[in-house]
Amino acid sequence: MSKRIIVLGKTETETEMTISVIFWFPITSFPAPQTGGSAWVPVAGVSSGASTAENQAIQAGTVKEEGGSFTFPVGTPVANLEAVLLQAWSNRNAQLNGVGSYQYYGAYNDSSAGWAQT
């Protein structure tokens, strides 16, 4: 996986613009499979969307897709937008640390053994 941040849209008022993105994070342990693929879908003449392999990685849980939106003043330089988005991706990637949603799946507590996981 090499893509990390995909811009899906931009809305604008007289003073602000909001950029909608999805982030892709590599998951190396406890992946959580899902049935759906990416929110990045083809738009004729604009983008081909996520590839088959990218959708399969999302479905397998080895890539975690999360959406977000970021608001900036109109006229913010593109380099500043890119820096903010990359920092947001980096911060969240550090939080995930490659661990998927199934890290605690099946954990339970009982009265004699305390916490366990099967």
VODOLUM-575002 format. One record per residue: residue in three letters; x, y, z of N, C-alpha, C in turn; residue number from 1. Coordinates in Angstrom, 1 decimal, decimal comma. Atoms other than C-alpha are relative to their C-alpha. Example, Ala and Ser with C-alpha at 12.3 -4.5 7.8 and 13.67 -1.06 7.14 Angstrom:
BEGIN
+------+--------+--------+--------+--------+--------+--------+--------+--------+--------+-----+
! code !     nu !     nv !     nw !    cau !    cav !    caw !     cu !     cv !     cw ! pos !
+------+--------+--------+--------+--------+--------+--------+--------+--------+--------+-----+
!  Ala !    0,9 !   -1,2 !    0,0 !   12,3 !   -4,5 !    7,8 !    0,9 !    1,2 !    0,0 !   1 !
!  Ser !   -0,9 !   -1,1 !    0,0 !   13,7 !   -1,1 !    7,1 !   -0,8 !    1,1 !    0,8 !   2 !
+------+--------+--------+--------+--------+--------+--------+--------+--------+--------+-----+
! end
This chain:
BEGIN
+------+--------+--------+--------+--------+--------+--------+--------+--------+--------+-----+
! code !     nu !     nv !     nw !    cau !    cav !    caw !     cu !     cv !     cw ! pos !
+------+--------+--------+--------+--------+--------+--------+--------+--------+--------+-----+
!  Met !    0,8 !   -1,2 !    0,0 !    0,0 !    0,0 !    0,0 !    0,9 !    1,2 !    0,0 !   1 !
!  Ser !   -0,8 !   -1,2 !    0,1 !    1,5 !    3,3 !   -1,0 !   -0,9 !    1,3 !    0,2 !   2 !
!  Lys !    0,9 !   -1,2 !   -0,2 !   -1,5 !    5,7 !   -1,0 !   -0,3 !    0,1 !    1,5 !   3 !
!  Arg !    0,3 !   -0,3 !   -1,4 !   -2,2 !    7,3 !    2,4 !   -1,2 !    0,9 !    0,1 !   4 !
!  Ile !    1,0 !   -1,1 !   -0,1 !   -4,5 !   10,3 !    1,8 !   -0,6 !    0,1 !   -1,4 !   5 !
!  Ile !    0,7 !   -0,2 !    1,3 !   -7,2 !   10,6 !   -0,9 !   -1,0 !    1,1 !    0,2 !   6 !
!  Val !    0,9 !   -1,1 !   -0,1 !   -9,1 !   13,8 !   -1,4 !   -1,3 !   -0,4 !   -0,8 !   7 !
!  Leu !    1,3 !    0,4 !    0,7 !  -12,8 !   13,1 !   -2,2 !   -0,8 !    1,2 !   -0,4 !   8 !
!  Gly !    0,8 !   -1,2 !    0,4 !  -14,1 !   16,7 !   -2,4 !    0,4 !    1,2 !    0,8 !   9 !
!  Lys !   -0,2 !   -1,3 !   -0,6 !  -14,1 !   20,3 !   -1,5 !   -1,3 !    0,8 !   -0,1 !  10 !
!  Thr !    1,1 !   -1,0 !    0,0 !  -16,8 !   22,7 !   -0,5 !    0,5 !    1,3 !    0,5 !  11 !
!  Glu !   -0,5 !   -1,3 !   -0,3 !  -16,4 !   26,4 !   -0,2 !   -1,1 !    1,0 !    0,3 !  12 !
!  Thr !    0,9 !   -1,2 !   -0,2 !  -18,1 !   29,5 !    1,3 !    0,9 !    1,2 !   -0,4 !  13 !
!  Glu !   -0,8 !   -1,2 !    0,3 !  -16,9 !   33,0 !    1,0 !    1,3 !    0,1 !    0,8 !  14 !
!  Thr !   -1,2 !   -0,2 !   -0,9 !  -14,4 !   32,6 !    3,9 !    0,7 !   -1,3 !    0,3 !  15 !
!  Glu !   -0,6 !    1,3 !   -0,4 !  -13,8 !   28,8 !    4,3 !   -0,2 !   -1,0 !   -1,1 !  16 !
!  Met !    0,2 !    1,2 !    0,8 !  -13,2 !   25,7 !    2,4 !    0,2 !   -1,2 !    0,8 !  17 !
!  Thr !   -0,1 !    1,2 !   -0,8 !  -13,7 !   22,2 !    3,7 !    0,4 !   -1,1 !   -1,0 !  18 !
!  Ile !   -0,6 !    1,1 !    0,9 !  -11,6 !   19,3 !    2,2 !   -0,5 !   -1,3 !    0,7 !  19 !
!  Ser !    0,4 !    1,3 !   -0,5 !  -13,1 !   15,8 !    2,6 !    1,0 !   -1,0 !   -0,5 !  20 !
!  Val !   -1,0 !    1,0 !    0,4 !  -10,6 !   13,0 !    2,6 !   -0,3 !   -1,3 !    0,6 !  21 !
!  Ile !   -0,1 !    1,3 !   -0,7 !  -10,1 !    9,4 !    3,4 !    1,5 !   -0,3 !    0,2 !  22 !
!  Phe !   -1,3 !    0,4 !   -0,4 !   -7,0 !    8,1 !    5,1 !    0,1 !   -1,6 !   -0,1 !  23 !
!  Trp !   -0,2 !    1,4 !    0,0 !   -5,6 !    4,6 !    4,5 !    1,2 !   -0,3 !    0,9 !  24 !
!  Phe !   -1,0 !    0,4 !   -1,0 !   -3,6 !    3,0 !    7,3 !    0,3 !   -1,5 !   -0,1 !  25 !
!  Pro !   -0,4 !    1,4 !    0,1 !   -1,6 !   -0,2 !    7,1 !   -0,3 !   -0,7 !    1,3 !  26 !
!  Ile !    0,3 !    0,8 !   -1,2 !   -2,8 !   -2,9 !    9,6 !    0,8 !   -1,3 !   -0,1 !  27 !
!  Thr !   -0,8 !    1,2 !    0,0 !   -0,3 !   -5,6 !   10,4 !   -0,4 !   -1,1 !    1,0 !  28 !
!  Ser !    0,5 !    1,1 !   -0,9 !   -2,0 !   -7,4 !   13,3 !   -1,4 !    0,3 !    0,4 !  29 !
!  Phe !    1,4 !    0,0 !   -0,3 !   -5,6 !   -8,1 !   14,3 !   -0,9 !    0,7 !   -1,0 !  30 !
!  Pro !    0,9 !   -0,7 !    1,0 !   -7,2 !   -7,0 !   11,0 !   -1,4 !   -0,4 !    0,2 !  31 !
!  Ala !    1,4 !    0,2 !   -0,1 !  -10,9 !   -6,7 !   11,0 !   -0,6 !    0,1 !   -1,4 !  32 !
!  Pro !    0,6 !    0,1 !    1,3 !  -12,4 !   -7,9 !    7,7 !   -1,4 !    0,8 !   -0,1 !  33 !
!  Gln !    1,3 !   -0,6 !    0,2 !  -15,4 !   -6,0 !    6,3 !   -0,5 !   -0,3 !   -1,4 !  34 !
!  Thr !    0,5 !    0,3 !    1,3 !  -17,7 !   -6,5 !    3,4 !    0,1 !    1,0 !   -1,1 !  35 !
!  Gly !   -0,1 !   -1,1 !    1,0 !  -17,5 !   -3,1 !    1,7 !    1,4 !    0,4 !   -0,3 !  36 !
!  Gly !   -1,3 !   -0,5 !    0,4 !  -14,6 !   -1,6 !   -0,1 !    0,1 !    1,5 !    0,3 !  37 !
!  Ser !   -0,3 !   -1,4 !   -0,3 !  -13,4 !    2,0 !   -0,3 !   -1,1 !    0,9 !   -0,3 !  38 !
!  Ala !    0,9 !   -1,1 !    0,3 !  -15,4 !    5,1 !   -0,3 !    0,5 !    0,8 !   -1,2 !  39 !
!  Trp !   -0,6 !   -0,6 !    1,2 !  -13,1 !    6,2 !   -3,2 !   -0,5 !   -0,8 !   -1,2 !  40 !
!  Val !    0,6 !    0,7 !    1,1 !  -15,2 !    5,2 !   -6,1 !    0,3 !    0,8 !   -1,3 !  41 !
!  Pro !   -0,3 !   -0,7 !    1,3 !  -14,7 !    6,0 !   -9,8 !   -0,9 !    1,1 !   -0,3 !  42 !
!  Val !    0,8 !   -1,1 !    0,5 !  -15,9 !    9,3 !  -11,2 !    0,5 !    0,2 !   -1,4 !  43 !
!  Ala !   -0,4 !   -0,1 !    1,4 !  -15,9 !    9,4 !  -15,0 !    0,8 !    1,3 !   -0,3 !  44 !
!  Gly !   -0,8 !   -1,1 !    0,4 !  -13,2 !   11,6 !  -16,4 !    0,8 !    0,8 !    1,1 !  45 !
!  Val !   -0,7 !   -0,7 !   -1,2 !  -11,9 !   12,6 !  -12,9 !    0,9 !   -1,0 !    0,7 !  46 !
!  Ser !   -0,8 !    0,9 !   -0,8 !  -10,7 !    9,5 !  -11,0 !   -0,4 !   -1,4 !   -0,3 !  47 !
!  Ser !    0,3 !    1,4 !    0,2 !  -10,5 !    5,8 !  -11,4 !   -0,5 !   -0,7 !    1,3 !  48 !
!  Gly !    0,4 !    0,6 !   -1,3 !  -11,2 !    5,2 !   -7,7 !    1,0 !   -1,0 !    0,5 !  49 !
!  Ala !   -0,9 !    1,0 !   -0,6 !   -9,6 !    2,5 !   -5,6 !    0,1 !   -1,2 !   -1,0 !  50 !
!  Ser !   -0,2 !    1,1 !    0,9 !   -8,1 !   -0,4 !   -7,5 !   -0,6 !   -1,3 !    0,6 !  51 !
!  Thr !    0,5 !    1,3 !   -0,5 !   -9,3 !   -4,0 !   -7,1 !    0,8 !   -0,4 !    1,2 !  52 !
!  Ala !   -0,8 !    0,4 !   -1,1 !   -6,3 !   -4,8 !   -5,0 !   -0,1 !    0,9 !    1,3 !  53 !
!  Glu !    0,3 !   -0,9 !   -1,1 !   -6,9 !   -1,7 !   -2,8 !   -1,3 !   -0,4 !    0,7 !  54 !
!  Asn !    1,3 !    0,4 !   -0,6 !  -10,5 !   -2,7 !   -2,3 !    0,1 !   -1,3 !    0,8 !  55 !
!  Gln !   -0,2 !    1,3 !   -0,7 !   -9,5 !   -6,2 !   -1,4 !    0,8 !    0,1 !    1,3 !  56 !
!  Ala !   -0,7 !   -0,2 !   -1,3 !   -7,0 !   -5,0 !    1,2 !   -0,9 !    0,6 !    1,0 !  57 !
!  Ile !    1,0 !   -0,7 !   -1,0 !   -9,7 !   -2,8 !    2,8 !   -1,0 !   -1,1 !    0,5 !  58 !
!  Gln !    0,9 !    1,1 !   -0,4 !  -12,1 !   -5,8 !    2,8 !    0,7 !   -1,0 !    0,9 !  59 !
!  Ala !   -0,8 !    1,0 !   -0,9 !   -9,4 !   -8,1 !    4,3 !    0,4 !    0,6 !    1,3 !  60 !
!  Gly !   -0,3 !   -0,7 !   -1,3 !   -8,8 !   -5,5 !    7,0 !    1,5 !    0,3 !    0,1 !  61 !
!  Thr !   -1,4 !   -0,3 !   -0,1 !   -5,1 !   -5,1 !    6,2 !    0,3 !    1,5 !   -0,4 !  62 !
!  Val !   -0,1 !   -1,4 !    0,1 !   -5,8 !   -1,5 !    5,2 !   -1,3 !    0,5 !    0,7 !  63 !
!  Lys !    1,1 !   -0,6 !   -0,7 !   -8,0 !    0,6 !    7,5 !   -0,3 !    1,3 !   -0,6 !  64 !
!  Glu !    0,4 !   -1,3 !    0,6 !  -10,0 !    3,4 !    5,8 !   -0,8 !    0,8 !    1,0 !  65 !
!  Glu !    0,7 !   -1,0 !   -0,8 !  -11,1 !    6,4 !    7,8 !   -0,2 !    1,3 !   -0,7 !  66 !
!  Gly !    0,3 !   -1,3 !    0,6 !  -12,8 !    9,5 !    6,6 !    0,2 !    1,2 !    0,9 !  67 !
!  Gly !   -0,1 !   -1,2 !   -0,8 !  -12,4 !   13,0 !    7,8 !   -0,2 !    1,3 !   -0,9 !  68 !
!  Ser !    0,1 !   -1,3 !    0,7 !  -12,9 !   16,7 !    6,9 !    0,8 !    1,0 !    0,7 !  69 !
!  Phe !   -0,8 !   -1,1 !   -0,5 !  -10,7 !   19,7 !    7,4 !   -0,4 !    1,3 !   -0,6 !  70 !
!  Thr !    0,4 !   -1,3 !    0,5 !  -11,6 !   23,3 !    7,2 !    1,1 !    1,0 !    0,1 !  71 !
!  Phe !   -1,0 !   -1,0 !    0,1 !   -9,3 !   26,1 !    6,1 !   -0,5 !    1,3 !   -0,5 !  72 !
!  Pro !    0,4 !   -1,3 !    0,6 !   -9,5 !   29,8 !    5,3 !    0,1 !   -0,1 !   -1,5 !  73 !
!  Val !   -0,2 !   -0,1 !    1,4 !  -10,1 !   30,4 !    1,6 !    1,3 !    0,6 !   -0,3 !  74 !
!  Gly !   -1,3 !   -0,5 !    0,4 !   -6,8 !   31,0 !   -0,1 !    1,2 !   -0,6 !    0,7 !  75 !
!  Thr !   -1,1 !    0,7 !   -0,6 !   -4,8 !   28,8 !    2,1 !    0,9 !   -0,7 !   -1,0 !  76 !
!  Pro !   -0,8 !    0,7 !    1,0 !   -1,8 !   27,6 !    0,1 !   -0,1 !   -1,5 !    0,0 !  77 !
!  Val !    0,1 !    1,4 !    0,1 !   -1,9 !   24,1 !   -1,2 !    1,0 !   -0,8 !    0,9 !  78 !
!  Ala !   -1,1 !    0,7 !   -0,8 !    1,4 !   23,2 !    0,5 !   -0,4 !    0,0 !    1,5 !  79 !
!  Asn !    0,5 !    0,0 !   -1,4 !   -0,2 !   24,2 !    3,9 !   -1,1 !   -1,1 !    0,2 !  80 !
!  Leu !    1,0 !    1,0 !   -0,1 !   -3,2 !   22,0 !    3,2 !    0,6 !   -1,4 !    0,1 !  81 !
!  Glu !   -0,7 !    1,3 !    0,1 !   -1,0 !   19,1 !    2,3 !    0,7 !   -0,3 !    1,3 !  82 !
!  Ala !   -0,7 !    0,3 !   -1,2 !    1,1 !   19,5 !    5,4 !   -0,9 !   -0,3 !    1,2 !  83 !
!  Val !    0,9 !    0,3 !   -1,0 !   -1,9 !   19,5 !    7,7 !   -0,6 !   -1,4 !   -0,2 !  84 !
!  Leu !    0,6 !    1,4 !    0,2 !   -3,4 !   16,4 !    6,1 !    1,0 !   -1,1 !    0,3 !  85 !
!  Leu !   -1,0 !    1,0 !   -0,2 !   -0,1 !   14,6 !    6,2 !    0,3 !   -0,2 !    1,5 !  86 !
!  Gln !   -0,3 !    0,0 !   -1,4 !    0,4 !   15,5 !    9,9 !   -1,2 !   -0,8 !    0,7 !  87 !
!  Ala !    1,2 !    0,8 !   -0,6 !   -3,2 !   14,2 !   10,7 !    0,2 !   -1,5 !   -0,3 !  88 !
!  Trp !   -0,2 !    1,4 !    0,3 !   -2,4 !   11,0 !    8,9 !    1,1 !   -0,6 !    0,9 !  89 !
!  Ser !   -1,1 !    0,5 !   -0,8 !    0,9 !   10,6 !   10,7 !   -0,4 !   -0,2 !    1,5 !  90 !
!  Asn !    0,5 !    0,1 !   -1,4 !   -0,7 !   11,2 !   14,1 !   -0,9 !   -1,2 !    0,2 !  91 !
!  Arg !    1,0 !    1,1 !   -0,2 !   -3,5 !    8,7 !   13,6 !    0,8 !   -1,3 !   -0,3 !  92 !
!  Asn !   -0,7 !    1,2 !    0,3 !   -1,1 !    6,1 !   12,1 !    0,9 !   -0,4 !    1,2 !  93 !
!  Ala !   -0,8 !    0,3 !   -1,2 !    1,1 !    6,4 !   15,2 !   -0,9 !   -0,6 !    1,1 !  94 !
!  Gln !    0,9 !    0,5 !   -1,0 !   -2,0 !    5,8 !   17,4 !   -0,4 !   -1,4 !   -0,3 !  95 !
!  Leu !    0,4 !    1,4 !    0,4 !   -3,0 !    2,7 !   15,4 !    1,1 !   -1,0 !    0,2 !  96 !
!  Asn !   -1,2 !    0,8 !   -0,1 !    0,5 !    1,4 !   15,3 !   -0,1 !   -1,4 !   -0,7 !  97 !
!  Gly !    0,2 !    1,3 !    0,7 !   -0,6 !   -1,3 !   12,8 !   -0,9 !   -0,9 !    0,6 !  98 !
!  Val !    0,9 !    0,9 !   -0,7 !   -3,1 !   -2,8 !   15,2 !   -1,5 !    0,3 !   -0,5 !  99 !
!  Gly !    1,4 !   -0,1 !    0,5 !   -6,6 !   -3,5 !   13,8 !   -1,0 !    0,0 !    1,1 ! 100 !
!  Ser !    1,1 !   -0,1 !   -0,9 !  -10,0 !   -3,4 !   15,3 !   -0,3 !   -1,2 !    0,9 ! 101 !
!  Tyr !    0,2 !    1,2 !   -0,7 !   -9,9 !   -7,0 !   16,4 !    0,9 !   -0,3 !    1,2 ! 102 !
!  Gln !   -1,0 !    0,2 !   -1,0 !   -7,2 !   -6,4 !   19,0 !   -0,7 !   -0,6 !    1,3 ! 103 !
!  Tyr !    0,7 !    0,4 !   -1,2 !   -9,7 !   -6,9 !   21,9 !   -1,2 !   -0,9 !   -0,3 ! 104 !
!  Tyr !    1,2 !    0,8 !    0,3 !  -12,3 !   -9,0 !   20,1 !    0,0 !   -1,3 !    0,7 ! 105 !
!  Gly !    0,1 !    1,2 !   -0,7 !  -13,5 !  -11,9 !   22,2 !    0,6 !    0,1 !    1,4 ! 106 !
!  Ala !   -0,5 !   -0,1 !   -1,4 !  -12,0 !  -10,5 !   25,4 !   -1,2 !   -0,1 !    0,9 ! 107 !
!  Tyr !    1,2 !    0,1 !   -0,9 !  -14,2 !  -11,3 !   28,4 !    0,6 !    0,0 !    1,4 ! 108 !
!  Asn !   -0,3 !    0,1 !   -1,4 !  -14,2 !  -11,2 !   32,2 !   -0,9 !   -1,0 !    0,6 ! 109 !
!  Asp !    0,8 !    0,8 !   -0,8 !  -15,4 !  -13,9 !   34,4 !    0,4 !    0,1 !    1,5 ! 110 !
!  Ser !   -0,3 !   -0,2 !   -1,4 !  -15,6 !  -14,1 !   38,2 !    1,2 !   -0,8 !    0,6 ! 111 !
!  Ser !   -1,1 !    0,8 !   -0,6 !  -12,9 !  -16,7 !   38,7 !    1,4 !    0,3 !   -0,7 ! 112 !
!  Ala !   -1,2 !   -0,2 !    0,7 !  -10,3 !  -16,0 !   36,0 !    0,4 !    1,5 !   -0,3 ! 113 !
!  Gly !   -0,3 !   -1,4 !    0,4 !  -10,6 !  -12,3 !   35,5 !   -0,1 !    0,2 !   -1,5 ! 114 !
!  Trp !    0,1 !   -0,3 !    1,4 !   -9,9 !  -11,0 !   32,1 !    0,8 !   -1,0 !   -0,8 ! 115 !
!  Ala !   -0,6 !    1,0 !    0,9 !   -9,1 !  -13,4 !   29,2 !   -0,5 !    0,3 !   -1,4 ! 116 !
!  Gln !    0,5 !   -0,2 !    1,4 !   -9,4 !  -13,6 !   25,5 !    0,2 !   -1,3 !   -0,8 ! 117 !
!  Thr !   -0,1 !    1,2 !    0,8 !  -10,2 !  -16,5 !   23,2 !   -0,1 !    0,3 !   -1,5 ! 118 !
+------+--------+--------+--------+--------+--------+--------+--------+--------+--------+-----+
! end
